[in-house]
Amino acid sequence: MTLRTSHGATATATTDPARRRAARALTLLVGAALLAGCGVLGGGSGDDPALLVQGTTEVQLAVGETAQVSLGEGSQGVGDDWGVISQTDATVAEASVVMDEEVFGTEDGQDAPGASMPYAVELTGQQPGTSTVRVLYCTRTEIAEDCDQSKGTLDAPVAPVEITVVVE
């Protein structure tokens, strides 16, 4: 391998072991920085929320921190929908349902009509305190406590999801 400087001079990469080690170290550092910037290494961007497993019933957050709780998969194309139906103290945490590519860890959205997609409850700590968020699955109707669940892709009845959010 031959290296060429901007002034036209050449040097053989194998002539100086110290130079080889420095070049390898620099290559490794640049590669690690690129991987971390793309979220492949643990560093990530810091803005991505954590995706917690389906069935999580309590989430602890700091003010400004965001986490998502998986609701599994469904198909909005056939009228499935999840929604927040109540929250004991909305000043403690912001809660909303996200789906498809908005769910952390989901690469690309599913464009095909009726395609199965992930759903999650996104929670963001607003101020210290405790709040219980209640989320319900409904089909082909508005999100309401007594909504229809009979036509969706999940077997009815689907129990409401309740998550206690503790913000410190």
N, C-alpha and C positions, 0 to 999 in steps of 0.2 A: 504494500500500500504506500502510495506516495502522497504527501501533503504539499499543497502549493499555497504560499502566502500571497497576499495581495500585491506584493512587489515582484512576483515572478520567481522568487527563490523556492527551491524544493528541499524537502527533508524527508527522510525515510522514517516511518512511524516506529519501526523496530529498533532504531538506533539508540534511543534513550529510554530505559525502563521507567524512570521517574515521570517522563512525559506521557508514556503509555498509561501509567496508573492514574495520572491526573486527567487524561482524556476519558478514561473509563469512568472515573468518579463523576466527571462533569456530565457524561452521557447518562449515567444512572440518575443523577439529580434532576436533569431536564426531563427524563422519562417519568420519574416519580411525580414531578410537579404537573406534568400533562395528565397523568392518570388521576391524580387527586383532583385536579380541576374538572375532569369529566365525571367525577363521582365514582370512579372504579375503585379507588382506594378509600379507606375509611373516612378521610377528611371531608369529602363532599363539599357542598357550597355553604353548609350551615343553615340554609333556608329551608331545606327539605324536612318535612315533618316525619316523625317516626310512625310506621304503620304497625299497630298492635293487633294481635290475633283476634279473630271473631270470638265473642264470648267474654271479652274483657269487661269487667263491671266497675272498675275504679281506675282513674287516671290522675296522676299527680303532675302538675305543671308549675312552672315559674311564670310570673307575669311576662307576657309577650311570647311565651313558648307555645308551639303548636304540635299536636299529635293527631293521628288518625286511628280509628278503631274500625277494623274490617267488618262489613256486613255481609260478606260473601259475594256471590255473583247473581245477576238477574238480567233481564232483557227489557230495557225501556221500550223497545220496538213493539212489544206486545202489551204495553200499558203498565208494566211493573214500575213502581216508584217507592222510594223510601223518603220519609220526611220527619223533621223534628216537630212533635206535636205539643210538647210542653218542656218547660225548664223552670226549676224552682227559683233561681236567681240569675237572670240574664246578664247582670252586671259583673258577675264573677268570671264567666267564660262565654265566648262566642261559640255557637254550635251550628253546624250546617251539614247537610249531606252532600258528598261529592261522588262523582262516578267517572268511570272510564279513565282517560289519561290524567284526570285530576287526582286519582288515587296514587299515593306515593309508591314508586316501584313499578308502575305500569308504563311500559315503553310507548306503545302506539295505541291509538283509539281503534275501536272496532267500527268500521263504517257500514258493514252489511246490515240491512234491516233485520231486526230480531236477534242480532248477535248477542251472545252472553258477555257481560262486562262486569268488572268489579265495582262495588259500592263501599263507601266508608263514611263514618261520622268524623268530621274535622272539628277539633276542639282547640281553641286558642285562649290561654289565660289572660284575663283582663285586669283583675284586681284580687287580692287575697280573700279567700273565703271558700265555701263549699256550695255546689249546685248539683242537682240531679237532672240529667237530660234524658228525655223519653223520646224514642224514635219508633216509628211504626211503618210497616209495609202495607201498601194499598195497591189495588189494580183498577185501572180505567176509571178512576174517580179522584176527587181531591183528597189530600191527606187529612184524615179526621179519625177520632177515636173509634167510631163505629163504621169505618169504611169497608168496602168489599175486598176480600182477599181470594175469592174463588177462581179467578180467571188467569192468575199469574203463573210464573214458572216455578214458584215455591209452593210446597204442599200446605194448604190451609188447614187449620188456622196458624198464622205466624205470630209467635209471641212478640210483644213489644220489647225493644231493647232499652234497658235503663243503665245509664252510666253515671256514677258519682264522680264529679270533677272537683279535685282539691287543688286550689291555687295558693301557692305560698309566696 
